[in-house]
Amino acid sequence: MKHSAISMRHAFDFAWPAFKKHFGLFTAVLLTIFGAWVVLEIVVIAGQRFGILLWAVMHLAFLIFFAGVEVGLIQTSRALSDGKAPAFAETFAHLPLGPKFLAAKMLYFLMVAIGLLLLVVPGVYLGLRYALFGFCFANGETNPLRCFQQSAILSKGATTGLLWILAALFVLNLLGASLLALGLFITVPLSVLIMTDVYRQLTTPPPSDSSAILR
């Protein structure tokens, strides 16, 4: 399936109302992640006598937990896109997928990092072609390589639009982080919701609106 354009306005028109309506849900999820990080730091500091082994095990456990919650956030956003009202607990129903999703993320970042070392452009290209792998994963395809293949198919012909949107979201999250990181409670959920609608457009594109097209 090829697509030549993505509507940023369509994505924002879905993301902003959904975020405002479910602000409490997203805030609770992010506070849970923050709480898990606090527990991680407490355990690591208290267990310094156990050395690097405890440090490595606890950080790996946190990364697996975080990856599982990421899958849950994507599923929550997809449910909102379908007109459903997901509960807080549903975000954590996908924690068993954490190890596989973490492995897929590490592979993605490794490919992009190697590409960036090769005169930058290859890294940007790979980052765009495979940017939707997480949504393919949450859609039921948990084989990392097939997720990347599906993402490459979906993004074909839409890389320019993805570039603009991902660049805008990167700046948005930098601004959120600059506000004592409190702005991330807004920018992170909004980013996931926007990318959810982008994924939806590339799988079931809405009626075209020439005034809202990024080419």
Backbone as CSV, one residue per row, in Angstrom:
resi,resn,N_x,N_y,N_z,CA_x,CA_y,CA_z,C_x,C_y,C_z
1,MET,0.851,-1.193,0.000,0.000,0.000,0.000,0.882,1.238,0.000
2,LYS,0.713,2.124,-0.987,1.533,3.314,-1.072,0.715,4.547,-0.717
3,HIS,1.389,5.485,-0.057,0.757,6.740,0.318,1.743,7.852,0.033
4,SER,1.267,8.935,-0.511,2.156,10.033,-0.867,2.057,11.203,0.095
5,ALA,1.112,11.191,1.007,0.923,12.350,1.874,0.329,11.950,3.214
6,ILE,0.591,12.799,4.201,0.039,12.621,5.544,-0.570,13.949,5.969
7,SER,-1.752,13.900,6.549,-2.398,15.107,7.028,-2.033,15.360,8.486
8,MET,-1.198,16.373,8.722,-0.828,16.752,10.081,-2.030,17.308,10.828
9,ARG,-2.862,18.055,10.137,-4.034,18.640,10.791,-4.991,17.551,11.256
10,HIS,-5.162,16.529,10.432,-6.036,15.425,10.821,-5.493,14.752,12.081
11,ALA,-4.167,14.554,12.131,-3.549,13.916,13.290,-3.737,14.766,14.550
12,PHE,-3.523,16.071,14.430,-3.660,16.943,15.597,-5.116,17.061,16.025
13,ASP,-6.031,17.105,15.067,-7.454,17.208,15.386,-7.953,15.988,16.148
14,PHE,-7.297,14.850,15.955,-7.620,13.673,16.766,-6.891,13.718,18.105
15,ALA,-5.594,14.057,18.068,-4.749,13.928,19.254,-5.119,14.898,20.371
16,TRP,-5.332,16.149,20.050,-5.547,17.144,21.105,-6.844,16.897,21.881
17,PRO,-7.997,16.711,21.221,-9.221,16.421,21.980,-9.112,15.125,22.785
18,ALA,-8.484,14.095,22.204,-8.338,12.816,22.914,-7.467,12.996,24.154
19,PHE,-6.404,13.787,24.019,-5.527,14.030,25.159,-6.264,14.788,26.263
20,LYS,-6.984,15.838,25.894,-7.705,16.629,26.904,-8.759,15.789,27.620
21,LYS,-9.453,14.959,26.884,-10.513,14.149,27.475,-9.968,13.083,28.409
22,HIS,-8.787,12.576,28.108,-8.206,11.469,28.886,-6.896,11.885,29.550
23,PHE,-6.807,13.158,29.903,-5.602,13.676,30.541,-5.267,12.910,31.816
24,GLY,-6.272,12.601,32.614,-6.042,11.881,33.863,-5.442,10.504,33.635
25,LEU,-5.913,9.809,32.606,-5.397,8.479,32.288,-3.917,8.543,31.921
26,PHE,-3.573,9.446,31.016,-2.183,9.552,30.585,-1.278,10.002,31.727
27,THR,-1.770,10.920,32.540,-0.974,11.393,33.676,-0.715,10.258,34.662
28,ALA,-1.727,9.441,34.912,-1.568,8.315,35.839,-0.533,7.323,35.319
29,VAL,-0.549,7.064,34.013,0.418,6.131,33.427,1.840,6.680,33.552
30,LEU,2.016,7.964,33.222,3.348,8.557,33.293,3.845,8.657,34.732
31,LEU,2.945,8.914,35.671,3.335,8.940,37.081,3.757,7.550,37.558
32,THR,3.115,6.524,37.026,3.505,5.152,37.363,4.914,4.857,36.863
33,ILE,5.213,5.298,35.644,6.564,5.118,35.106,7.575,5.869,35.971
34,PHE,7.227,7.093,36.346,8.120,7.884,37.196,8.327,7.197,38.543
35,GLY,7.244,6.642,39.083,7.347,5.924,40.351,8.255,4.712,40.244
36,ALA,8.171,4.004,39.119,9.041,2.849,38.906,10.501,3.283,38.829
37,TRP,10.744,4.429,38.212,12.115,4.948,38.133,12.641,5.318,39.520
38,VAL,11.783,5.922,40.353,12.182,6.267,41.722,12.546,5.008,42.504
39,VAL,11.726,3.969,42.378,12.013,2.695,43.049,13.348,2.139,42.563
40,LEU,13.582,2.224,41.259,14.851,1.762,40.689,16.029,2.459,41.358
41,GLU,15.953,3.779,41.464,17.062,4.537,42.043,17.265,4.195,43.513
42,ILE,16.168,4.027,44.236,16.272,3.693,45.657,16.949,2.341,45.840
43,VAL,16.516,1.352,45.046,17.085,0.013,45.160,18.569,0.019,44.784
44,VAL,18.918,0.731,43.716,20.307,0.779,43.269,21.196,1.439,44.319
45,ILE,20.713,2.550,44.884,21.512,3.241,45.904,21.646,2.392,47.160
46,ALA,20.525,1.781,47.569,20.554,0.962,48.792,21.382,-0.308,48.608
47,GLY,21.494,-0.780,47.381,22.200,-2.035,47.148,23.569,-1.855,46.520
48,GLN,24.187,-0.713,46.771,25.497,-0.439,46.172,26.533,-1.509,46.517
49,ARG,26.375,-2.117,47.682,27.364,-3.124,48.088,27.330,-4.357,47.186
50,PHE,26.245,-4.529,46.428,26.156,-5.684,45.529,26.825,-5.404,44.183
51,GLY,27.281,-4.179,43.987,28.066,-3.848,42.811,27.283,-3.726,41.519
52,ILE,27.991,-3.914,40.415,27.451,-3.683,39.079,26.354,-4.669,38.706
53,LEU,26.359,-5.853,39.306,25.358,-6.864,38.943,23.953,-6.384,39.281
54,LEU,23.752,-5.885,40.493,22.433,-5.379,40.877,22.044,-4.196,40.001
55,TRP,23.008,-3.312,39.738,22.748,-2.142,38.891,22.243,-2.589,37.516
56,ALA,22.929,-3.566,36.933,22.559,-4.035,35.593,21.195,-4.718,35.593
57,VAL,20.949,-5.564,36.585,19.684,-6.296,36.653,18.510,-5.346,36.840
58,MET,18.653,-4.366,37.735,17.561,-3.432,38.013,17.277,-2.535,36.812
59,HIS,18.324,-2.074,36.135,18.109,-1.220,34.971,17.483,-2.008,33.817
60,LEU,17.897,-3.250,33.665,17.280,-4.078,32.627,15.807,-4.311,32.936
61,ALA,15.502,-4.571,34.205,14.104,-4.776,34.608,13.270,-3.530,34.333
62,PHE,13.845,-2.367,34.621,13.117,-1.118,34.373,12.892,-0.913,32.880
63,LEU,13.906,-1.172,32.071,13.770,-0.987,30.622,12.720,-1.930,30.038
64,ILE,12.667,-3.154,30.550,11.649,-4.106,30.093,10.256,-3.614,30.493
65,PHE,10.137,-3.146,31.735,8.859,-2.590,32.201,8.449,-1.400,31.341
66,PHE,9.396,-0.502,31.097,9.114,0.695,30.302,8.677,0.320,28.887
67,ALA,9.356,-0.665,28.291,8.990,-1.101,26.945,7.582,-1.679,26.912
68,GLY,7.233,-2.457,27.939,5.885,-3.006,28.011,4.833,-1.931,28.146
69,VAL,5.134,-0.885,28.928,4.194,0.229,29.082,4.068,1.006,27.774
70,GLU,5.165,1.126,27.032,5.105,1.784,25.727,4.116,1.081,24.805
71,VAL,4.177,-0.241,24.789,3.212,-1.000,23.982,1.795,-0.709,24.467
72,GLY,1.625,-0.646,25.780,0.319,-0.341,26.344,-0.171,1.048,25.964
73,LEU,0.735,2.022,25.945,0.355,3.379,25.549,-0.092,3.425,24.090
74,ILE,0.621,2.694,23.254,0.216,2.639,21.847,-1.154,1.986,21.719
75,GLN,-1.378,0.897,22.446,-2.676,0.222,22.397,-3.789,1.124,22.938
76,THR,-3.481,1.874,23.982,-4.462,2.821,24.530,-4.820,3.873,23.498
77,SER,-3.818,4.402,22.819,-4.058,5.419,21.794,-4.847,4.838,20.624
78,ARG,-4.548,3.599,20.252,-5.292,2.952,19.172,-6.748,2.735,19.584
79,ALA,-6.964,2.399,20.845,-8.332,2.215,21.330,-9.101,3.531,21.276
80,LEU,-8.443,4.628,21.651,-9.089,5.941,21.573,-9.400,6.301,20.132
81,SER,-8.507,5.925,19.225,-8.741,6.184,17.809,-9.932,5.394,17.287
82,ASP,-10.195,4.248,17.910,-11.345,3.416,17.535,-12.627,3.840,18.242
83,GLY,-12.546,4.900,19.058,-13.723,5.391,19.763,-14.008,4.677,21.065
84,LYS,-13.046,3.893,21.561,-13.227,3.161,22.810,-12.732,3.998,23.991
85,ALA,-13.003,3.527,25.201,-12.573,4.218,26.415,-11.750,3.251,27.257
86,PRO,-10.453,3.120,26.975,-9.613,2.161,27.695,-9.430,2.539,29.159
87,ALA,-9.311,1.538,30.008,-9.088,1.756,31.437,-7.598,1.821,31.732
88,PHE,-7.274,2.346,32.899,-5.884,2.488,33.322,-5.163,1.140,33.318
89,ALA,-5.805,0.110,33.839,-5.167,-1.207,33.950,-4.830,-1.802,32.592
90,GLU,-5.588,-1.436,31.561,-5.346,-2.006,30.233,-3.987,-1.600,29.672
91,THR,-3.479,-0.462,30.126,-2.171,-0.015,29.656,-1.068,-0.968,30.093
92,PHE,-1.293,-1.670,31.197,-0.272,-2.568,31.738,-0.545,-4.031,31.405
93,ALA,-1.523,-4.258,30.545,-1.856,-5.630,30.168,-0.853,-6.215,29.190
94,HIS,0.029,-5.371,28.657,0.958,-5.823,27.629,2.395,-5.907,28.147
95,LEU,2.565,-5.902,29.458,3.907,-5.985,30.031,4.673,-7.238,29.591
96,PRO,4.011,-8.395,29.392,4.756,-9.574,28.914,5.452,-9.362,27.572
97,LEU,4.991,-8.357,26.794,5.625,-8.081,25.506,6.864,-7.198,25.664
98,GLY,7.131,-6.759,26.893,8.246,-5.866,27.148,9.585,-6.348,26.620
99,PRO,9.992,-7.596,26.901,11.298,-8.065,26.418,11.417,-8.022,24.894
100,LYS,10.385,-8.483,24.181,10.444,-8.485,22.714,10.474,-7.065,22.156
101,PHE,9.666,-6.187,22.755,9.630,-4.817,22.246,10.936,-4.096,22.550
102,LEU,11.522,-4.369,23.704,12.815,-3.774,24.043,13.882,-4.227,23.041
103,ALA,13.861,-5.504,22.689,14.817,-6.022,21.711,14.628,-5.345,20.357
104,ALA,13.366,-5.143,19.954,13.082,-4.475,18.681,13.559,-3.026,18.721
105,LYS,13.353,-2.346,19.841,13.802,-0.964,19.973,15.317,-0.864,19.899
106,MET,16.000,-1.781,20.557,17.462,-1.769,20.532,17.979,-1.984,19.116
107,LEU,17.329,-2.888,18.385,17.721,-3.129,16.993,17.488,-1.889,16.146
108,TYR,16.356,-1.216,16.376,16.028,0.018,15.639,17.072,1.098,15.902
109,PHE,17.363,1.326,17.183,18.332,2.365,17.524,19.727,2.020,17.008
110,LEU,20.068,0.735,17.002,21.367,0.322,16.483,21.472,0.615,14.988
111,MET,20.416,0.282,14.232,20.422,0.546,12.795,20.530,2.035,12.515
112,VAL,19.753,2.838,13.256,19.778,4.283,13.045,21.140,4.853,13.421
113,ALA,21.695,4.390,14.545,23.001,4.893,14.986,24.087,4.593,13.963
114,ILE,24.094,3.357,13.436,25.087,2.997,12.413,24.885,3.849,11.165
115,GLY,23.627,4.064,10.807,23.336,4.905,9.645,23.783,6.341,9.835
116,LEU,23.622,6.876,11.063,24.056,8.242,11.332,25.566,8.380,11.234
117,LEU,26.260,7.324,11.597,27.722,7.352,11.482,28.170,7.350,10.024
118,LEU,27.286,6.859,9.145,27.590,6.818,7.717,27.060,8.083,7.040
119,LEU,27.626,9.207,7.415,27.303,10.500,6.800,25.879,10.978,7.080
120,VAL,25.280,10.533,8.186,24.000,11.030,8.713,22.791,10.603,7.884
121,VAL,22.827,10.866,6.577,21.648,10.639,5.729,21.111,9.215,5.823
122,PRO,21.958,8.177,5.788,21.415,6.817,5.905,20.676,6.596,7.230
123,GLY,21.174,7.201,8.309,20.508,7.053,9.602,19.144,7.695,9.611
124,VAL,19.039,8.883,9.030,17.741,9.571,8.935,16.782,8.752,8.089
125,TYR,17.285,8.218,6.977,16.448,7.413,6.085,15.913,6.180,6.805
126,LEU,16.799,5.458,7.501,16.368,4.257,8.219,15.397,4.614,9.343
127,GLY,15.666,5.737,10.029,14.779,6.160,11.101,13.374,6.428,10.616
128,LEU,13.267,7.005,9.424,11.955,7.301,8.850,11.265,6.041,8.323
129,ARG,12.013,5.206,7.613,11.415,4.012,7.025,10.862,3.065,8.086
130,TYR,11.539,2.999,9.233,11.147,2.051,10.273,10.492,2.718,11.481
131,ALA,10.100,3.980,11.327,9.569,4.743,12.463,8.279,4.166,13.019
132,LEU,7.549,3.438,12.212,6.233,2.922,12.623,6.308,1.484,13.125
133,PHE,7.510,0.985,13.365,7.620,-0.421,13.753,6.881,-0.714,15.054
134,GLY,6.857,0.257,15.974,6.183,0.044,17.247,4.687,-0.147,17.087
135,PHE,4.102,0.543,16.140,2.667,0.404,15.891,2.366,-0.918,15.207
136,CYS,3.268,-1.355,14.351,3.119,-2.684,13.744,3.227,-3.758,14.820
137,PHE,4.137,-3.557,15.767,4.305,-4.489,16.879,3.032,-4.549,17.714
138,ALA,2.495,-3.385,18.064,1.283,-3.336,18.881,0.073,-3.873,18.140
139,ASN,0.163,-3.912,16.814,-0.952,-4.411,16.014,-0.972,-5.930,15.933
140,GLY,0.015,-6.565,16.592,-0.014,-8.020,16.669,1.172,-8.724,16.044
141,GLU,1.990,-7.996,15.302,3.169,-8.610,14.674,4.368,-8.403,15.597
142,THR,4.707,-9.424,16.375,5.755,-9.278,17.382,7.121,-9.779,16.915
143,ASN,7.232,-10.143,15.641,8.535,-10.473,15.088,9.204,-9.171,14.649
144,PRO,10.322,-8.762,15.270,10.935,-7.457,14.964,11.211,-7.240,13.486
145,LEU,11.753,-8.244,12.806,12.097,-8.066,11.398,10.856,-7.824,10.547
146,ARG,9.780,-8.553,10.834,8.549,-8.341,10.070,7.926,-6.984,10.409
147,CYS,8.107,-6.530,11.658,7.637,-5.183,12.029,8.341,-4.126,11.192
148,PHE,9.656,-4.292,11.027,10.414,-3.348,10.223,9.981,-3.410,8.761
149,GLN,9.714,-4.606,8.272,9.262,-4.747,6.895,7.925,-4.055,6.683
150,GLN,6.996,-4.257,7.624,5.682,-3.622,7.512,5.801,-2.105,7.576
151,SER,6.663,-1.616,8.477,6.862,-0.180,8.587,7.422,0.394,7.295
152,ALA,8.375,-0.313,6.689,8.966,0.154,5.430,7.913,0.238,4.331
153,ILE,6.999,-0.726,4.306,5.929,-0.725,3.300,4.995,0.462,3.531
154,LEU,4.620,0.687,4.793,3.691,1.771,5.107,4.291,3.146,4.836
155,SER,5.579,3.296,5.127,6.214,4.607,4.998,6.656,4.920,3.572
156,LYS,6.610,3.936,2.691,7.049,4.166,1.311,6.171,5.232,0.660
157,GLY,6.788,6.287,0.188,6.048,7.381,-0.416,5.589,8.423,0.573
158,ALA,5.820,8.186,1.875,5.366,9.137,2.896,6.513,9.611,3.779
159,THR,7.751,9.380,3.344,8.887,9.705,4.208,9.039,11.208,4.436
160,THR,8.686,12.012,3.452,8.801,13.466,3.631,7.838,13.953,4.707
161,GLY,6.604,13.465,4.635,5.633,13.829,5.659,6.051,13.351,7.032
162,LEU,6.575,12.133,7.107,7.057,11.603,8.383,8.215,12.433,8.920
163,LEU,9.087,12.884,8.033,10.217,13.700,8.461,9.749,14.972,9.142
164,TRP,8.813,15.674,8.536,8.306,16.911,9.118,7.610,16.659,10.446
165,ILE,6.808,15.617,10.501,6.059,15.334,11.721,6.995,14.905,12.848
166,LEU,7.933,14.010,12.566,8.862,13.554,13.604,9.772,14.686,14.073
167,ALA,10.170,15.558,13.156,10.987,16.716,13.544,10.193,17.639,14.464
168,ALA,8.920,17.863,14.124,8.076,18.719,14.954,7.869,18.107,16.339
169,LEU,7.661,16.797,16.400,7.465,16.135,17.688,8.749,16.128,18.514
170,PHE,9.896,16.029,17.835,11.180,16.089,18.539,11.351,17.443,19.214
171,VAL,11.074,18.520,18.494,11.172,19.862,19.063,10.157,20.037,20.191
172,LEU,8.941,19.521,19.978,7.897,19.615,20.996,8.325,18.955,22.297
173,ASN,8.926,17.776,22.205,9.349,17.072,23.409,10.580,17.709,24.045
174,LEU,11.430,18.332,23.243,12.542,19.096,23.812,12.010,20.256,24.649
175,LEU,10.986,20.923,24.140,10.369,22.004,24.900,9.741,21.477,26.179
176,GLY,9.092,20.308,26.079,8.489,19.709,27.259,9.529,19.365,28.304
177,ALA,10.669,18.838,27.862,11.739,18.478,28.789,12.373,19.709,29.416
178,SER,12.395,20.817,28.675,13.024,22.030,29.188,12.227,22.664,30.326
179,LEU,10.965,22.329,30.427,10.105,22.882,31.495,10.163,21.969,32.718
180,LEU,11.377,21.765,33.223,11.606,20.892,34.382,11.041,19.496,34.150
181,ALA,10.948,19.110,32.898,10.422,17.814,32.463,8.917,17.679,32.677
182,LEU,8.300,18.684,33.293,6.849,18.598,33.532,6.061,18.669,32.236
183,GLY,6.626,19.363,31.249,5.938,19.464,29.971,5.807,18.136,29.262
184,LEU,6.644,17.152,29.652,6.562,15.828,29.035,5.232,15.143,29.345
185,PHE,4.581,15.556,30.429,3.270,14.981,30.749,2.228,15.387,29.708
186,ILE,2.559,16.413,28.929,1.687,16.826,27.832,2.232,16.331,26.504
187,THR,3.527,16.561,26.286,4.095,16.297,24.961,4.220,14.816,24.633
188,VAL,4.501,13.972,25.624,4.653,12.538,25.346,3.328,11.901,24.915
189,PRO,2.250,12.055,25.706,0.966,11.483,25.245,0.512,12.073,23.916
190,LEU,0.720,13.379,23.746,0.300,14.022,22.502,1.067,13.451,21.316
191,SER,2.357,13.178,21.516,3.168,12.600,20.448,2.677,11.207,20.064
192,VAL,2.371,10.398,21.066,1.886,9.043,20.795,0.550,9.092,20.059
193,LEU,-0.322,9.989,20.466,-1.634,10.117,19.826,-1.493,10.591,18.379
194,ILE,-0.605,11.544,18.149,-0.396,12.036,16.786,0.139,10.921,15.897
195,MET,1.124,10.177,16.389,1.683,9.097,15.592,0.682,7.958,15.396
196,THR,-0.223,7.790,16.357,-1.284,6.795,16.199,-2.174,7.146,15.017
197,ASP,-2.510,8.427,14.895,-3.353,8.838,13.774,-2.582,8.773,12.462
198,VAL,-1.300,9.070,12.498,-0.473,8.924,11.292,-0.484,7.469,10.823
199,TYR,-0.298,6.556,11.780,-0.346,5.133,11.447,-1.709,4.758,10.872
200,ARG,-2.771,5.292,11.460,-4.119,5.010,10.985,-4.315,5.551,9.573
201,GLN,-3.782,6.736,9.308,-3.898,7.295,7.958,-3.192,6.426,6.923
202,LEU,-2.043,5.883,7.305,-1.269,5.096,6.352,-1.823,3.686,6.160
203,THR,-2.681,3.265,7.061,-3.299,1.949,6.901,-4.728,2.064,6.354
204,THR,-5.458,3.066,6.821,-6.797,3.349,6.297,-6.898,4.850,6.101
205,PRO,-6.337,5.385,5.032,-6.247,6.838,4.842,-7.610,7.507,4.806
206,PRO,-7.742,8.667,5.473,-8.999,9.415,5.459,-9.171,10.148,4.135
207,PRO,-10.348,10.732,3.901,-10.539,11.537,2.688,-9.499,12.640,2.623
208,SER,-8.970,12.881,1.431,-7.893,13.857,1.287,-8.381,15.265,1.555
209,ASP,-7.488,16.061,2.150,-7.757,17.483,2.417,-6.518,18.234,1.956
210,SER,-6.589,18.805,0.791,-5.405,19.398,0.185,-4.804,20.517,1.013
211,SER,-5.584,21.153,1.871,-5.045,22.242,2.692,-4.275,21.741,3.882
212,ALA,-4.356,20.421,4.154,-3.686,19.894,5.349,-2.645,18.856,4.998
213,ILE,-2.177,18.873,3.761,-1.262,17.826,3.324,0.182,18.286,3.465
214,LEU,0.983,17.385,4.020,2.424,17.610,4.060,3.040,16.753,2.966
215,ARG,3.688,17.362,2.064,4.284,16.607,0.963,5.807,16.587,1.109
